[in-house]
C-alpha cells in the first residue's frame, strides 16, 4: 500500500523548510549575527581540565 500524496499545504511547508535549511547551510544565520565570523582566525585553545 502506498502512502497518500501530501496535501498542497504540506508540500508547501516542506518546500519552505527545505529552503530555510539551504539558507542556513549558505550562512544566513551568520549574516544575522552581531559580529561577523572571522574564518581566518585561529581556533580558540582547548579549555583546561580541572
C-alpha positions as CSV (number, residue, x, y, z in Angstrom):
1,X,0.0,0.0,0.0
2,X,1.5,3.4,-1.0
3,X,1.1,6.4,1.2
4,X,-1.2,9.2,0.2
5,X,0.5,12.1,-1.6
6,X,1.0,15.2,0.6
7,X,-1.7,17.9,0.6
8,X,-0.7,21.2,-1.2
9,X,-0.3,22.8,2.3
10,X,2.0,20.0,3.4
11,X,4.0,20.2,0.2
12,X,4.4,24.0,0.5
13,X,5.5,23.6,4.2
14,X,8.1,21.0,3.2
15,X,9.4,23.3,0.4
16,X,9.7,26.2,2.7
17,X,11.5,24.2,5.3
18,X,13.9,22.9,2.7
19,X,14.6,26.5,1.5
20,X,15.2,27.5,5.1
21,X,17.7,24.7,5.6
22,X,19.5,25.7,2.4
23,X,19.8,29.3,3.6
24,X,21.2,28.1,6.9
25,X,23.7,26.0,5.1
26,X,24.7,29.0,3.0
27,X,25.3,31.1,6.1
28,X,22.2,33.2,6.5
29,X,22.3,32.7,10.3
30,X,25.9,34.1,10.3
31,X,24.7,37.2,8.4
32,X,22.3,37.9,11.2
33,X,24.9,37.6,14.0
34,X,26.0,40.7,15.9
35,X,29.6,40.3,14.8
36,X,30.9,38.8,11.6
37,X,32.6,35.4,11.8
38,X,36.3,35.5,11.1
39,X,37.0,32.3,9.2
40,X,40.8,33.1,9.1
41,X,41.2,33.4,12.9
42,X,43.0,30.7,14.8
43,X,40.7,28.4,16.7
44,X,40.5,29.1,20.5
45,X,42.7,26.9,22.7
46,X,41.0,23.9,24.4
47,X,39.7,24.6,27.8
48,X,41.9,23.4,30.7
49,X,40.8,20.4,32.6
50,X,40.2,20.9,36.4
